[in-house]
């Protein structure tokens, strides 16, 4: 159980990093006027946020 908790915590930190990276890429795409790429990163961010939320819920159940 302890290993699962640590794995979930590391996963959440990793997802946070990915969200930050995607937000930066989305901002660059917006600056360049690439709406398709901007939309793509928006969808990716949304998916990552959903995954993070699920992992946080699983982590709460572990406590």
C-alpha positions in Angstrom: 0.0 0.0 0.0 2.8 2.4 0.8 4.4 1.8 -2.6 1.1 2.6 -4.4 0.7 5.8 -2.4 4.2 7.0 -3.3 3.6 6.0 -7.0 0.4 8.0 -7.1 2.2 11.0 -5.5 5.0 10.8 -8.0 2.5 10.5 -10.8 0.7 13.6 -9.7 3.9 15.6 -9.6 4.8 14.3 -13.1 1.4 15.3 -14.5 1.8 18.8 -13.0 5.1 19.1 -14.9 3.5 18.0 -18.1 0.7 20.5 -17.7 3.2 23.3 -17.2 5.1 22.2 -20.3 1.9 22.1 -22.4 0.8 25.5 -21.1 4.1 27.0 -22.3 3.7 25.3 -25.7 0.1 26.5 -26.0 1.2 30.0 -25.3 3.9 29.8 -28.0 1.4 28.4 -30.5 -1.0 31.3 -29.6 1.8 33.9 -30.2 2.5 32.4 -33.6 -1.2 32.3 -34.5 -1.3 28.5 -34.9 -4.9 27.9 -33.7 -4.9 24.2 -34.5 -1.9 23.6 -32.3 -3.2 25.8 -29.6 -6.4 23.8 -29.6 -4.5 20.5 -29.5 -2.5 21.6 -26.4 -5.8 22.7 -24.8 -7.2 19.2 -25.2 -4.0 17.6 -23.9 -4.1 19.9 -20.8 -7.7 19.0 -20.2 -6.9 15.3 -20.4 -4.0 15.6 -18.1 -6.1 17.6 -15.6 -8.7 14.8 -15.6 -6.0 12.2 -15.0 -4.6 14.2 -12.2 -8.0 14.5 -10.6 -8.5 10.7 -10.8 -5.1 10.1 -9.2 -5.8 12.6 -6.4 -9.1 10.8 -5.7 -7.3 7.4 -5.6 -4.7 8.9 -3.3 -7.4 10.1 -0.9 -8.8 6.6 -0.7 -5.4 5.3 0.2 -5.2 7.5 3.4 
